[in-house]
Amino acid sequence: MKKFYIFDTNVLLHEPTSMFDFEDNTVVLPIVVIEELDTFKKREDQVGRNSRQVSNALDDLRLQGSLSEGVDLPSGGKLVIELKHHELAPLPEGFAQDKADNRILALALYYKQKSSEPVVLVSKDLNLRIKADALGIPAEDYEKNKIDPEVLYKGHRELKVKFGYVDQFYKNGELPLSEFPVDPTLLPNEFVMLTDETNPSHTGLARVKRKKDIIQKLTFDNPVLWGIKPKNREQRFGLDILLDDDVKLISLVGMAGTGKTLLALAAGLEKVVREEKYQKLFVVKPLVPLGRDIGYLPGEVEEKLLPRMQSIQDNLDFLFSNVSHSDIEGSDLEDLMDAGIVDIQALTYIRGRSIPNVFIIVDEAQNLTMHEVKTIITRAGQGTKLIFTGDLGQIDNPYLDATSNGLALMVERMKGQGLYGHVMFSKGERSELAELAAQIL
């Protein structure tokens, strides 16, 4: 049975093409939604760009006929801009009649009362969905891009092998996949811990190299970078993939204190300052909450960014404190930042740029939408390496969660690609107290 889907503004701001995803049903945009879109159009962030994209799409549809009467969509459904207001279906006492959310609710209630077809309110706003339910109006989140975080690709696994295989692995440094009785679903750059089934303490750490059809010993096994060394096997996996120049896109996911950002920064400094493999180290963060640009804050750009970037600055200061001045040819962090070799920026300022031969770390990437992740990756020029770090349990973006954020979606979609590597961190190393808090609070 066909349905009416009443849209909230935040759905369009989250995914500007969402109105085309409802097959042969009717998508209804209340006029208050158009009014709200208009208030966002001048913003320079992703919300503003999405607002303008929706407006452009509606302008194209307007050429087909009257939007208030309904125009056909490519999916076979219709789109209608509804001009009626809440007077047609007054809300119960206690609802502010002039509030935009309540005007959308009133319209949904009107449609429910007049239509024989099912009516569904679509909103990213949890409280609006709760109010709709209280009024007997079916409501749902926009769920085009969602994954189950409980089954998210981990990037590593344990494999039990027959007696002798671990010894053979250490002797040769590799094992051929064609002769090795392992799970055929092993993906390129996936890490494995080989465990002798006759002796569980006899193990070996390896990475899948699909181009060579082998499981290979870690190339960078247990290195010491900028005074730090991996404390567990996940961190060893992380450093191995971070230091591999052939892997251009990496994601490191885990709770606070697992070492994701510190390892990424150490690898970046190693590649940029010592090896000079890349020209610059860029560290960027999304500005949340609400995704606002920093223009509304007082002061110069550096002053505006400082509160949001302080954690990055602290990690860099710690790494530089671990090395002698002569060990990095007399340069210190301030010198490198003044020269633009190490650059900490808000994510806003990476858009529109083509960035070749740069080591880029995107911190707190769990606050990005899939569209924003795609935008960042498509900025990567020749020779650039991109690292996304994030904690799916610490999402500040009000319209994202552990199932719909861009970082998790990227992990699920990019797994299996030869240029991509991923490690899921689970063991906290910041301190015993920090790990305890991250796990149970």
C-alpha positions in Angstrom: 0.0 0.0 0.0 1.3 3.5 -0.9 2.0 5.9 1.9 2.4 9.6 2.7 5.8 10.5 4.1 5.8 13.8 5.9 9.4 15.2 6.1 11.1 17.1 8.8 13.7 19.6 7.8 16.6 17.8 9.4 16.2 14.8 7.1 16.9 17.0 4.1 19.8 18.7 5.9 21.3 15.3 6.7 20.8 13.8 3.3 19.7 16.2 0.5 18.7 13.4 -1.9 16.5 11.7 0.7 13.3 12.8 -1.0 14.1 10.5 -3.9 14.5 7.4 -1.7 10.8 6.5 -1.0 10.0 4.5 -4.1 6.4 5.0 -5.4 5.1 6.8 -2.3 4.2 10.4 -1.8 6.8 12.7 -0.1 5.2 15.7 1.6 7.3 18.7 2.4 5.4 21.1 4.8 5.9 24.8 3.8 7.6 25.4 7.1 10.3 23.0 6.0 11.0 25.2 3.0 11.1 28.2 5.3 13.6 26.5 7.6 15.8 25.5 4.6 15.9 29.1 3.6 17.4 30.1 7.0 20.4 27.7 6.4 21.2 28.6 2.8 23.9 31.2 3.5 25.9 29.0 5.8 29.3 27.8 4.5 29.4 24.5 6.3 27.9 21.1 5.2 24.5 22.1 6.5 24.4 25.2 4.2 25.6 23.2 1.2 22.9 20.5 1.8 20.3 23.3 2.1 21.3 24.7 -1.2 21.4 21.3 -2.9 17.8 20.6 -1.8 16.7 24.0 -3.1 18.3 23.4 -6.4 16.6 20.0 -6.7 13.2 21.5 -5.9 13.8 24.2 -8.5 14.4 21.5 -11.1 11.2 19.7 -10.1 9.3 22.9 -10.2 9.7 22.9 -14.0 7.6 19.8 -14.2 4.5 21.4 -12.7 3.0 22.9 -9.6 4.8 21.6 -6.5 1.8 22.4 -4.3 -0.3 20.0 -6.5 2.4 17.4 -6.7 5.1 16.5 -9.3 6.3 13.0 -10.3 9.6 11.7 -8.9 12.0 9.4 -10.9 11.2 6.6 -8.4 7.5 6.6 -9.5 6.3 8.4 -6.4 5.3 12.1 -6.0 6.5 15.1 -4.2 4.2 17.7 -2.7 4.9 21.0 -0.9 1.9 21.3 1.4 0.8 24.9 2.1 -1.9 24.0 4.7 -1.2 25.0 8.3 -2.1 23.7 11.8 -5.5 25.3 11.9 -6.7 22.3 9.9 -5.8 20.0 12.7 -5.3 21.8 16.0 -2.9 20.1 18.4 -3.9 19.3 22.0 -3.3 21.8 24.7 0.4 22.1 25.7 1.7 22.2 22.1 3.1 25.6 21.1 1.1 26.2 17.9 3.7 28.5 16.2 6.7 26.1 16.8 8.1 24.7 13.5 8.2 21.1 14.8 4.6 21.3 16.0 3.4 22.8 12.6 4.9 19.7 11.0 3.2 17.5 13.6 -0.1 19.3 12.9 0.2 18.7 9.2 0.9 15.0 9.8 -2.1 14.7 12.0 -4.3 16.4 9.3 -3.1 13.9 6.7 -3.7 11.1 9.1 -7.3 12.2 9.7 -8.2 12.9 6.0 -6.3 10.1 4.2 -7.2 6.4 3.9 -3.5 5.7 3.1 -0.9 5.3 5.9 0.9 8.5 7.0 4.4 8.4 8.4 6.4 11.2 9.8 10.2 11.0 8.9 12.5 12.9 11.3 16.1 12.7 12.7 14.7 14.4 15.8 14.1 11.8 18.5 11.8 14.1 20.5 9.7 14.9 17.5 9.2 11.2 16.9 8.2 10.7 20.5 5.6 13.5 20.2 4.3 12.0 17.0 3.9 8.7 18.7 1.9 10.3 21.5 -0.5 11.7 18.9 -0.8 8.3 17.3 1.2 9.2 14.2 3.7 6.6 13.0 7.2 8.0 12.9 10.6 6.8 11.8 14.2 7.8 11.4 15.7 8.2 8.0 17.6 4.9 7.6 19.0 4.7 4.2 22.6 4.4 5.4 22.7 2.3 8.6 24.9 -0.5 9.8 25.0 -2.7 12.9 28.0 -1.5 15.0 28.0 -4.9 16.8 29.0 -6.7 13.6 31.3 -3.9 12.2 34.4 -5.2 10.5 37.2 -5.3 13.0 40.2 -5.5 10.6 41.7 -8.4 12.5 40.8 -11.9 13.7 42.3 -15.0 15.4 42.9 -18.2 13.4 43.6 -21.6 14.9 46.0 -23.6 12.7 47.4 -27.1 12.8 50.7 -28.0 14.4 53.7 -26.8 12.5 52.1 -23.9 10.6 53.2 -21.2 13.1 56.8 -22.5 12.9 56.7 -22.5 9.2 55.4 -18.9 9.3 58.3 -17.8 11.4 60.8 -19.6 9.3 59.6 -18.1 6.0 58.1 -14.8 7.2 55.0 -15.7 5.2 52.5 -18.4 4.3 50.8 -18.8 0.9 47.1 -18.5 1.0 46.7 -21.1 -1.7 48.2 -23.8 0.5 47.1 -22.5 3.8 43.8 -23.8 5.3 42.3 -20.4 6.3 39.0 -18.8 6.0 38.5 -17.7 2.3 36.8 -14.6 3.4 40.1 -13.0 4.6 40.3 -9.5 3.2 43.2 -7.5 1.8 45.2 -5.9 4.7 43.3 -7.8 7.3 45.4 -8.8 10.3 45.4 -12.3 11.8 46.8 -13.8 14.9 47.8 -17.4 14.0 47.4 -19.7 17.0 48.8 -23.2 17.2 45.8 -25.4 18.0 48.1 -27.7 20.0 49.7 -24.9 21.9 47.6 -21.7 22.3 50.5 -19.7 23.6 52.4 -20.3 20.3 51.2 -17.5 18.1 52.3 -15.2 15.2 51.0 -11.9 14.0 50.5 -11.4 10.2 48.7 -9.3 7.6 46.9 -10.6 4.5 48.6 -9.5 1.2 46.0 -10.4 -1.4 48.1 -9.2 -4.3 50.8 -11.7 -3.4 48.3 -14.3 -2.2 50.1 -14.6 1.1 49.8 -14.0 4.8 52.9 -12.0 5.7 54.7 -11.3 8.9 54.2 -7.7 10.1 56.6 -5.4 8.2 56.9 -2.9 11.1 56.8 -5.3 14.0 57.0 -3.6 17.4 58.7 -0.3 16.3 59.5 2.6 18.6 58.3 5.9 17.2 58.9 9.2 18.9 59.4 7.6 22.2 56.4 5.3 22.1 55.9 1.7 21.2 52.8 -0.5 20.8 51.6 -2.0 24.1 49.2 -4.6 22.7 48.6 -6.5 19.4 46.0 -4.0 18.2 48.4 -1.2 18.5 51.0 -3.3 16.7 48.5 -3.8 13.9 47.8 -0.1 13.8 51.4 1.0 13.5 52.1 -1.7 10.8 49.3 -0.3 8.6 50.1 3.3 9.4 53.7 3.0 8.3 52.9 1.1 5.0 53.0 3.7 2.2 51.0 1.4 -0.1 47.9 1.7 2.1 46.4 5.1 1.3 43.3 5.0 3.5 43.1 3.9 7.1 40.5 3.9 9.8 41.3 3.4 13.5 38.2 2.9 15.7 38.0 2.4 19.4 37.0 3.8 22.8 38.8 6.7 24.5 42.4 5.9 25.6 43.1 3.1 23.2 45.9 5.1 21.5 44.4 5.7 18.1 45.2 9.4 17.7 48.6 9.2 19.4 49.7 6.3 17.1 48.5 8.2 14.0 50.4 11.3 15.0 53.6 9.4 15.8 53.4 7.7 12.4 52.6 11.0 10.7 55.6 12.7 12.3 57.9 9.8 11.4 56.8 9.9 7.7 56.9 13.7 7.4 59.7 14.9 9.7 62.1 12.0 9.7 61.6 10.1 6.4 60.3 13.2 4.5 58.0 10.8 2.6 55.2 13.4 2.7 55.5 17.2 2.5 53.1 18.0 5.3 51.2 16.6 8.2 47.6 17.9 8.4 45.5 17.2 11.4 41.8 18.1 11.1 38.7 17.9 13.3 35.0 18.4 12.6 33.6 21.4 14.5 30.7 20.1 16.6 28.1 20.4 18.1 25.7 21.6 15.4 28.4 21.7 12.7 28.8 25.4 12.9 31.6 27.3 11.2 34.0 29.1 13.6 33.2 32.5 12.1 30.8 33.3 15.0 33.5 33.0 17.6 35.6 36.1 18.6 39.4 36.3 17.8 41.8 35.1 15.1 41.5 31.7 13.5 44.2 30.2 15.8 42.4 31.5 18.9 39.1 30.1 17.7 40.5 26.7 17.0 42.6 26.3 20.1 39.8 24.9 22.5 38.8 22.3 19.9 42.3 21.3 19.0 43.9 21.3 22.4 43.9 17.5 22.6 45.9 17.3 19.4 48.3 19.9 20.6 48.8 18.0 23.9 49.6 14.8 22.0 52.1 16.5 19.7 53.8 18.2 22.7 54.1 14.8 24.4 55.6 13.2 21.3 58.1 16.0 20.8 59.1 15.8 24.5 60.2 12.2 23.8 62.9 13.1 21.2 66.0 15.1 21.5 66.4 18.4 19.6 69.3 17.1 17.6 67.4 13.9 16.7 65.1 15.9 14.5 67.8 18.2 13.1 67.1 21.1 15.4 63.4 21.5 14.6 60.8 21.8 17.3 57.0 21.7 17.0 56.7 25.5 16.9 59.2 25.7 14.0 57.3 23.0 12.1 54.0 24.7 12.6 55.3 28.1 11.6 56.7 26.5 8.4 53.3 24.9 7.7 54.9 21.4 7.8 52.6 20.5 10.7 49.2 22.0 10.3 46.2 21.7 12.7 43.0 22.9 11.0 39.2 22.8 11.3 37.6 20.5 8.8 35.8 23.5 7.2 39.1 24.6 5.6 39.9 21.4 3.7 36.9 21.6 1.4 37.6 22.7 -2.2 41.3 21.9 -1.9 43.3 19.3 -3.8 45.9 18.0 -1.4 48.8 16.0 -2.9 51.6 14.2 -1.0 50.2 15.0 2.5 49.7 12.8 5.6 46.2 13.7 6.8 44.7 12.7 10.1 41.0 13.3 10.6 40.3 13.0 14.3 36.9 12.4 15.9 35.6 11.2 12.5 32.6 9.6 14.2 31.0 13.1 14.0 31.0 13.1 10.2 28.3 12.2 7.8 29.0 9.8 4.9 28.8 12.7 2.5 31.5 14.6 4.5 33.7 11.5 4.6 33.4 11.2 0.9 34.2 14.9 0.4 37.4 14.5 2.4 38.6 11.4 0.6 38.0 13.0 -2.8 40.3 15.9 -1.8 43.2 13.5 -1.6 45.8 14.2 -4.3 48.6 12.0 -5.7 50.7 10.4 -2.9 48.4 11.5 0.0 47.6 9.2 2.9 44.4 9.6 4.9 43.8 8.3 8.4 40.4 8.5 10.1 40.2 8.0 13.9 37.1 7.9 16.0 35.1 6.5 18.9 31.6 5.3 17.9 30.6 5.7 21.6 31.3 9.4 21.7 29.2 11.0 19.0 28.4 14.7 19.4 26.5 15.3 16.2 22.8 15.5 17.1 21.7 13.8 13.9 24.2 10.9 13.9 24.5 7.7 16.0 26.7 4.6 16.1 24.7 3.1 13.2 24.6 6.0 10.8 27.8 8.0 11.1 30.2 8.4 8.2 33.1 6.6 9.9 31.2 3.4 10.5 29.7 3.5 7.0 33.2 4.0 5.5 34.6 1.0 7.4 31.7 -1.2 6.1 32.0 0.0 2.5 35.7 0.1 2.1 36.6 -3.2 3.6 38.2 -5.5 1.0 39.8 -2.7 -1.0 43.6 -3.1 -1.5 44.3 0.6 -0.7 42.4 0.4 2.6 43.2 -0.9 6.1 41.3 -0.9 9.3 41.9 -1.7 13.0 39.3 -1.9 15.7 40.9 -1.1 19.1 39.4 -2.5 22.3 42.1 -2.3 25.0 42.6 1.0 26.7 46.2 2.0 27.5 45.8 5.5 28.8 45.5 4.3 32.4 43.7 1.6 34.3 41.2 4.2 35.6 40.5 5.6 32.1 39.8 2.1 30.7 37.5 1.3 33.5 35.5 4.5 33.0 35.3 3.9 29.2 34.0 0.4 29.7 31.4 0.8 32.5 30.3 4.4 32.7 
